């Protein structure tokens, strides 16, 4: 039951943040620092998510060569300015090949 209370609290918090964003005055939203923050936060959160998904397993730090190879392939594809689906496909193929070769 505690889990459901936590989920409800997080839902209310998300709704309150959304409401605060909609209620914020335009002059606050147009401030250069707020704009810069809004541009950088999604990138930082996505990078953190990628790091956690790549280098953790079962709640602990781990190194999976196949995942790391897939991440490397995605980085190379991004540096080559490949379309998003090509980035995903190259990461998936390299990860699968690494798992097949490494056992």
DSSP file (Angstrom, degrees, kcal/mol; ACC not computed):
  #  RESIDUE AA STRUCTURE BP1 BP2  ACC     N-H-->O    O-->H-N    N-H-->O    O-->H-N    TCO  KAPPA ALPHA  PHI   PSI    X-CA   Y-CA   Z-CA
    1    1 A X     >        0   0    0      0, 0.0     4,-1.6     0, 0.0     5,-0.1   0.000 360.0 360.0 360.0 -31.5    0.0    0.0    0.0
    2    2 A X  H  >  +     0   0    0      1,-0.2     4,-2.2     2,-0.2     5,-0.2   0.869 360.0  58.1 -62.7 -36.2    2.9    2.3    0.7
    3    3 A X  H  > S+     0   0    0      1,-0.2     4,-2.5     2,-0.2    -1,-0.2   0.906 104.2  50.7 -60.5 -42.1    4.0    2.0   -3.0
    4    4 A X  H  > S+     0   0    0      1,-0.2     4,-2.5     2,-0.2    -1,-0.2   0.863 108.6  51.8 -66.7 -34.9    0.6    3.3   -4.1
    5    5 A X  H  X S+     0   0    0     -4,-1.6     4,-2.4     2,-0.2    -1,-0.2   0.902 110.4  49.3 -65.6 -39.3    0.9    6.3   -1.8
    6    6 A X  H  X S+     0   0    0     -4,-2.2     4,-2.4     2,-0.2    -2,-0.2   0.915 111.2  48.9 -65.1 -42.4    4.3    7.1   -3.2
    7    7 A X  H  X S+     0   0    0     -4,-2.5     4,-2.4     2,-0.2    -2,-0.2   0.918 111.7  49.1 -62.9 -43.5    3.0    6.8   -6.8
    8    8 A X  H  X S+     0   0    0     -4,-2.5     4,-2.4     2,-0.2    -2,-0.2   0.901 110.8  50.6 -62.4 -40.9    0.1    9.1   -5.9
    9    9 A X  H  X S+     0   0    0     -4,-2.4     4,-2.4     2,-0.2    -2,-0.2   0.906 111.0  48.1 -64.7 -41.4    2.5   11.6   -4.3
   10   10 A X  H  X S+     0   0    0     -4,-2.4     4,-2.6     2,-0.2    -2,-0.2   0.901 110.8  51.6 -65.8 -40.4    4.8   11.6   -7.4
   11   11 A X  H  X S+     0   0    0     -4,-2.4     4,-2.4     2,-0.2    -2,-0.2   0.929 111.2  47.1 -61.1 -45.4    1.7   12.1   -9.7
   12   12 A X  H  X S+     0   0    0     -4,-2.4     4,-2.6     1,-0.2    -2,-0.2   0.900 111.6  51.5 -63.4 -40.2    0.6   15.1   -7.6
   13   13 A X  H  X S+     0   0    0     -4,-2.4     4,-2.3     2,-0.2    -2,-0.2   0.912 110.3  48.4 -62.7 -42.7    4.1   16.5   -7.6
   14   14 A X  H  X S+     0   0    0     -4,-2.6     4,-2.3     2,-0.2    -2,-0.2   0.908 112.2  49.0 -63.6 -42.0    4.3   16.2  -11.4
   15   15 A X  H  X S+     0   0    0     -4,-2.4     4,-2.6     2,-0.2    -2,-0.2   0.907 110.6  50.9 -64.3 -40.8    0.9   17.8  -11.8
   16   16 A X  H  X S+     0   0    0     -4,-2.6     4,-2.5     2,-0.2    -2,-0.2   0.899 110.5  49.2 -64.4 -40.1    2.0   20.7   -9.5
   17   17 A X  H  X S+     0   0    0     -4,-2.3     4,-2.1     2,-0.2    -2,-0.2   0.908 111.8  48.8 -64.4 -41.2    5.1   21.2  -11.5
   18   18 A X  H  X S+     0   0    0     -4,-2.3     4,-1.9     2,-0.2    -2,-0.2   0.920 112.7  48.0 -63.1 -43.9    3.2   21.3  -14.7
   19   19 A X  H  X S+     0   0    0     -4,-2.6     4,-2.0     1,-0.2    -2,-0.2   0.887 109.9  52.4 -64.5 -39.7    0.7   23.7  -13.3
   20   20 A X  H  X S+     0   0    0     -4,-2.5     4,-0.9     1,-0.2    -1,-0.2   0.886 108.5  51.4 -64.4 -37.8    3.5   25.9  -12.0
   21   21 A X  H  < S+     0   0    0     -4,-2.1     3,-0.3     1,-0.2    -1,-0.2   0.879 112.2  45.6 -65.7 -37.4    5.0   26.0  -15.4
   22   22 A X  H  < S+     0   0    0     -4,-1.9    -1,-0.2     1,-0.2    -2,-0.2   0.804 114.8  47.9 -74.7 -28.5    1.8   27.0  -17.0
   23   23 A X  H  < S+     0   0    0     -4,-2.0    -1,-0.2    -5,-0.2    -2,-0.2   0.534  84.8 114.1 -89.6  -7.0    1.1   29.7  -14.3
   24   24 A X  S  < S-     0   0    0     -4,-0.9    -3,-0.0    -3,-0.3     5,-0.0  -0.390  75.6-107.5 -67.2 139.2    4.6   31.2  -14.5
   25   25 A X    >>  -     0   0    0      1,-0.1     4,-1.7    -2,-0.1     3,-0.7  -0.325  23.5-119.1 -65.3 150.9    4.7   34.8  -15.8
   26   26 A X  H 3> S+     0   0    0      1,-0.2     4,-1.9     2,-0.2     5,-0.1   0.840 111.7  60.1 -60.2 -36.2    6.0   35.3  -19.3
   27   27 A X  H 34 S+     0   0    0      1,-0.2     4,-0.3     2,-0.2    -1,-0.2   0.839 105.0  49.7 -65.2 -31.5    8.9   37.5  -18.1
   28   28 A X  H X4 S+     0   0    0     -3,-0.7     3,-1.1     1,-0.2     6,-0.2   0.924 111.4  48.1 -69.9 -43.5   10.2   34.6  -15.9
   29   29 A X  H 3< S+     0   0    0     -4,-1.7    -2,-0.2     1,-0.3    -1,-0.2   0.786 109.0  54.1 -68.3 -27.2   10.1   32.2  -18.8
   30   30 A X  T 3< S+     0   0    0     -4,-1.9    -1,-0.3    -5,-0.2    -2,-0.2   0.492  79.6 116.6 -86.0  -2.7   11.8   34.7  -21.1
   31   31 A X  S <> S-     0   0    0     -3,-1.1     4,-2.4    -4,-0.3     3,-0.2  -0.449  71.7-128.6 -66.3 136.3   14.8   35.1  -18.7
   32   32 A X  H  > S+     0   0    0      1,-0.2     4,-2.5     2,-0.2     5,-0.2   0.852 106.5  52.0 -57.9 -37.3   18.0   33.9  -20.4
   33   33 A X  H  > S+     0   0    0      2,-0.2     4,-2.5     1,-0.2    -1,-0.2   0.909 110.0  48.2 -67.3 -39.6   19.0   31.7  -17.4
   34   34 A X  H  > S+     0   0    0     -6,-0.2     4,-2.5    -3,-0.2    -2,-0.2   0.916 112.7  48.9 -65.8 -42.6   15.6   30.0  -17.4
   35   35 A X  H  X S+     0   0    0     -4,-2.4     4,-1.6     2,-0.2    -2,-0.2   0.924 112.1  48.1 -61.6 -44.3   15.8   29.4  -21.1
   36   36 A X  H  X S+     0   0    0     -4,-2.5     4,-2.0     1,-0.2    -2,-0.2   0.909 111.8  50.3 -63.1 -42.1   19.3   27.9  -20.8
   37   37 A X  H  X S+     0   0    0     -4,-2.5     4,-2.4     1,-0.2    -1,-0.2   0.917 109.4  51.1 -60.9 -44.3   18.2   25.7  -18.0
   38   38 A X  H  X S+     0   0    0     -4,-2.5     4,-0.6     1,-0.2    -1,-0.2   0.795 111.6  48.6 -65.8 -28.2   15.2   24.5  -20.0
   39   39 A X  H  X S+     0   0    0     -4,-1.6     4,-0.5    -5,-0.2    -1,-0.2   0.855 117.3  39.5 -77.1 -35.6   17.5   23.6  -22.9
   40   40 A X  H  X S+     0   0    0     -4,-2.0     4,-2.3    -5,-0.1     5,-0.2   0.790  99.7  70.3 -89.1 -29.0   20.1   21.8  -20.8
   41   41 A X  H  X S+     0   0    0     -4,-2.4     4,-2.7     1,-0.2     5,-0.2   0.912  97.7  49.5 -61.1 -46.3   18.0   19.8  -18.4
   42   42 A X  H  X S+     0   0    0     -4,-0.6     4,-2.4     1,-0.2    -1,-0.2   0.898 111.9  50.0 -60.9 -37.1   16.5   17.3  -20.9
   43   43 A X  H  X S+     0   0    0     -4,-0.5     4,-2.4     2,-0.2    -1,-0.2   0.928 112.4  46.8 -64.6 -44.6   20.0   16.6  -22.3
   44   44 A X  H  X S+     0   0    0     -4,-2.3     4,-2.3     2,-0.2    -2,-0.2   0.903 113.0  48.9 -65.1 -41.5   21.4   16.0  -18.8
   45   45 A X  H  X S+     0   0    0     -4,-2.7     4,-2.3    -5,-0.2    -1,-0.2   0.903 112.1  48.3 -66.5 -40.2   18.5   13.7  -17.8
   46   46 A X  H  X S+     0   0    0     -4,-2.4     4,-2.4    -5,-0.2    -2,-0.2   0.905 111.3  50.2 -66.2 -40.5   18.8   11.7  -21.0
   47   47 A X  H  X S+     0   0    0     -4,-2.4     4,-2.4     2,-0.2    -2,-0.2   0.904 111.2  49.2 -63.1 -40.8   22.5   11.3  -20.5
   48   48 A X  H  X S+     0   0    0     -4,-2.3     4,-2.5     2,-0.2    -2,-0.2   0.907 110.7  50.3 -64.8 -41.3   22.0   10.2  -16.9
   49   49 A X  H  X S+     0   0    0     -4,-2.3     4,-2.6     2,-0.2    -2,-0.2   0.917 110.9  48.8 -62.9 -42.9   19.3    7.7  -18.0
   50   50 A X  H  X S+     0   0    0     -4,-2.4     4,-2.0     2,-0.2     5,-0.2   0.920 112.0  49.0 -62.9 -43.8   21.7    6.3  -20.7
   51   51 A X  H  X S+     0   0    0     -4,-2.4     4,-2.5     2,-0.2    -2,-0.2   0.917 113.0  46.9 -62.6 -43.9   24.5    5.9  -18.2
   52   52 A X  H  X S+     0   0    0     -4,-2.5     4,-0.8     1,-0.2    -2,-0.2   0.924 114.8  45.9 -65.4 -44.0   22.3    4.2  -15.6
   53   53 A X  H  < S+     0   0    0     -4,-2.6    -1,-0.2    -5,-0.2    -2,-0.2   0.804 118.2  43.5 -70.1 -28.0   20.9    1.8  -18.2
   54   54 A X  H  < S+     0   0    0     -4,-2.0    10,-0.5    -5,-0.2    -2,-0.2   0.885 122.0  32.7 -83.7 -40.2   24.3    1.0  -19.7
   55   55 A X  H  < S+     0   0    0     -4,-2.5     7,-2.2    -5,-0.2     2,-0.3   0.168 106.3  70.1-112.6  18.2   26.4    0.6  -16.6
   56   56 A X  E  <  +A   61   0A   0     -4,-0.8     2,-0.3     5,-0.3     5,-0.2  -0.971  46.6 176.7-131.5 152.8   24.1   -0.9  -13.9
   57   57 A X  E >  S-A   60   0A   0      3,-2.6     3,-1.6    -2,-0.3    -4,-0.0  -0.940  71.7  -5.3-152.6 130.8   22.4   -4.3  -13.5
   58   58 A X  T 3  S-     0   0    0     -2,-0.3     3,-0.1     1,-0.3    -1,-0.0   0.853 129.9 -52.8  54.6  39.2   20.2   -5.5  -10.7
   59   59 A X  T 3  S+     0   0    0      1,-0.2     2,-0.3     0, 0.0    -1,-0.3   0.486 119.9  91.6  82.2   2.6   20.8   -2.3   -8.7
   60   60 A X  E <  S-A   57   0A   0     -3,-1.6    -3,-2.6     0, 0.0     2,-0.3  -0.847  83.4 -91.5-128.5 165.2   24.6   -2.4   -8.8
   61   61 A X  E     +A   56   0A   0     -2,-0.3     2,-0.3    -5,-0.2    -5,-0.3  -0.571  53.6 162.2 -74.4 131.3   27.4   -1.1  -10.9
   62   62 A X        -     0   0    0     -7,-2.2     2,-0.6    -2,-0.3    -4,-0.0  -0.984  35.9-132.1-148.6 157.9   28.4   -3.5  -13.7
   63   63 A X        -     0   0    0     -2,-0.3     2,-0.6    -6,-0.0    -8,-0.1  -0.951  19.9-176.2-115.6 113.8   30.3   -3.5  -17.0
   64   64 A X     >  -     0   0    0     -2,-0.6     4,-2.4   -10,-0.5     5,-0.2  -0.933  13.3-158.4-109.7 109.6   28.5   -5.2  -19.9
   65   65 A X  H  > S+     0   0    0     -2,-0.6     4,-2.3     1,-0.2     5,-0.2   0.846  91.4  54.0 -57.6 -34.9   30.8   -5.2  -22.9
   66   66 A X  H  > S+     0   0    0      2,-0.2     4,-2.3     1,-0.2    -1,-0.2   0.933 110.4  44.9 -67.4 -45.1   27.8   -5.7  -25.3
   67   67 A X  H  > S+     0   0    0      1,-0.2     4,-2.5     2,-0.2    -2,-0.2   0.911 113.6  50.9 -63.2 -41.2   25.9   -2.7  -23.9
   68   68 A X  H  X S+     0   0    0     -4,-2.4     4,-2.3     1,-0.2    -2,-0.2   0.892 109.7  50.0 -65.1 -38.9   29.0   -0.6  -24.0
   69   69 A X  H  X S+     0   0    0     -4,-2.3     4,-2.3    -5,-0.2    -1,-0.2   0.903 110.4  50.6 -65.0 -40.5   29.7   -1.6  -27.6
   70   70 A X  H  X S+     0   0    0     -4,-2.3     4,-2.1     2,-0.2    -2,-0.2   0.901 110.1  49.5 -62.9 -41.4   26.1   -0.7  -28.5
   71   71 A X  H  X S+     0   0    0     -4,-2.5     4,-2.3     2,-0.2    -2,-0.2   0.904 110.2  51.3 -63.4 -41.2   26.5    2.7  -26.9
   72   72 A X  H  X S+     0   0    0     -4,-2.3     4,-2.4     1,-0.2    -2,-0.2   0.898 108.8  50.8 -62.2 -40.4   29.8    3.2  -28.8
   73   73 A X  H  X S+     0   0    0     -4,-2.3     4,-2.4     1,-0.2    -1,-0.2   0.896 110.0  50.3 -64.4 -39.6   28.1    2.4  -32.0
   74   74 A X  H  X S+     0   0    0     -4,-2.1     4,-2.4     2,-0.2    -2,-0.2   0.900 109.8  50.5 -64.7 -40.2   25.3    4.9  -31.2
   75   75 A X  H  X S+     0   0    0     -4,-2.3     4,-2.5     2,-0.2    -2,-0.2   0.926 111.0  48.4 -63.7 -44.2   27.8    7.6  -30.5
   76   76 A X  H  X S+     0   0    0     -4,-2.4     4,-1.7     1,-0.2    -2,-0.2   0.923 111.6  49.8 -62.1 -43.6   29.7    7.0  -33.7
   77   77 A X  H  <>S+     0   0    0     -4,-2.4     5,-2.6     1,-0.2    -1,-0.2   0.891 111.2  49.4 -63.1 -38.5   26.4    7.1  -35.7
   78   78 A X  H ><5S+     0   0    0     -4,-2.4     3,-1.6     1,-0.2    -1,-0.2   0.901 108.4  52.5 -66.5 -39.8   25.5   10.4  -33.9
   79   79 A X  H 3<5S+     0   0    0     -4,-2.5    -1,-0.2     1,-0.3    -2,-0.2   0.823 107.5  52.4 -64.9 -29.4   28.8   11.8  -34.8
   80   80 A X  T 3<5S-     0   0    0     -4,-1.7    -1,-0.3    -5,-0.2    -2,-0.2   0.370 116.7-119.1 -84.6   4.5   28.3   10.9  -38.4
   81   81 A X  T < 5 +     0   0    0     -3,-1.6    -3,-0.2     1,-0.2    -2,-0.1   0.856  50.8 172.2  60.4  39.6   24.9   12.7  -38.2
   82   82 A X      < -     0   0    0     -5,-2.6    -1,-0.2     1,-0.1     5,-0.1  -0.416  40.2 -92.6 -73.6 153.8   22.9    9.6  -39.0
   83   83 A X     >  -     0   0    0      1,-0.1     4,-2.1    -2,-0.1     3,-0.5  -0.252  40.2-106.1 -62.2 157.8   19.1    9.7  -38.7
   84   84 A X  H  > S+     0   0    0      1,-0.3     4,-2.4     2,-0.2     5,-0.2   0.881 119.2  51.6 -57.5 -43.3   17.6    8.6  -35.3
   85   85 A X  H  > S+     0   0    0      1,-0.2     4,-2.6     2,-0.2    -1,-0.3   0.852 108.8  51.8 -64.9 -32.7   16.4    5.3  -36.6
   86   86 A X  H  > S+     0   0    0     -3,-0.5     4,-2.7     2,-0.2    -1,-0.2   0.886 108.3  52.0 -68.5 -38.4   19.8    4.5  -38.0
   87   87 A X  H  X S+     0   0    0     -4,-2.1     4,-2.2     2,-0.2    -2,-0.2   0.944 112.9  44.5 -61.2 -48.2   21.4    5.3  -34.6
   88   88 A X  H  X S+     0   0    0     -4,-2.4     4,-2.4     1,-0.2    -2,-0.2   0.923 114.6  48.5 -63.2 -44.2   19.0    2.9  -32.8
   89   89 A X  H  X S+     0   0    0     -4,-2.6     4,-2.8     1,-0.2     5,-0.2   0.907 111.2  49.5 -64.9 -41.7   19.4    0.2  -35.4
   90   90 A X  H  X S+     0   0    0     -4,-2.7     4,-2.4     1,-0.2     5,-0.2   0.907 112.0  48.6 -65.7 -39.7   23.2    0.4  -35.3
   91   91 A X  H  X S+     0   0    0     -4,-2.2     4,-2.3    -5,-0.2    -2,-0.2   0.922 113.8  46.8 -64.1 -42.7   23.2    0.3  -31.5
   92   92 A X  H  X S+     0   0    0     -4,-2.4     4,-2.5     2,-0.2    -2,-0.2   0.919 113.8  47.0 -65.8 -43.7   20.9   -2.7  -31.5
   93   93 A X  H  X S+     0   0    0     -4,-2.8     4,-2.8     2,-0.2     5,-0.2   0.927 113.9  46.9 -65.5 -44.7   22.8   -4.6  -34.2
   94   94 A X  H  X S+     0   0    0     -4,-2.4     4,-2.5    -5,-0.2    -1,-0.2   0.906 113.0  49.7 -65.2 -40.5   26.2   -4.0  -32.6
   95   95 A X  H  X S+     0   0    0     -4,-2.3     4,-2.4    -5,-0.2    -2,-0.2   0.933 112.6  47.2 -62.5 -44.9   24.8   -5.0  -29.2
   96   96 A X  H  X S+     0   0    0     -4,-2.5     4,-2.3     2,-0.2    -2,-0.2   0.916 113.0  48.3 -63.8 -43.4   23.3   -8.2  -30.6
   97   97 A X  H  X S+     0   0    0     -4,-2.8     4,-2.8     2,-0.2     5,-0.2   0.904 111.3  50.5 -64.0 -40.0   26.5   -9.1  -32.5
   98   98 A X  H  X S+     0   0    0     -4,-2.5     4,-2.7     2,-0.2     5,-0.2   0.906 110.9  48.7 -64.8 -41.0   28.6   -8.5  -29.3
   99   99 A X  H  X S+     0   0    0     -4,-2.4     4,-1.2     2,-0.2    -1,-0.2   0.900 113.3  48.1 -64.4 -39.0   26.3  -10.7  -27.3
  100  100 A X  H  < S+     0   0    0     -4,-2.3    -2,-0.2    -5,-0.2    -1,-0.2   0.917 117.4  40.5 -67.5 -43.0   26.6  -13.4  -29.9
  101  101 A X  H  < S+     0   0    0     -4,-2.8    -2,-0.2     1,-0.2    -1,-0.2   0.860 120.4  42.5 -75.3 -35.5   30.4  -13.2  -30.2
  102  102 A X  H  <        0   0    0     -4,-2.7    -1,-0.2    -5,-0.2    -2,-0.2   0.593 360.0 360.0 -88.7 -11.3   31.1  -12.9  -26.5
  103  103 A X     <        0   0    0     -4,-1.2    -3,-0.2    -5,-0.2    -4,-0.1   0.468 360.0 360.0  83.8 360.0   28.5  -15.4  -25.4
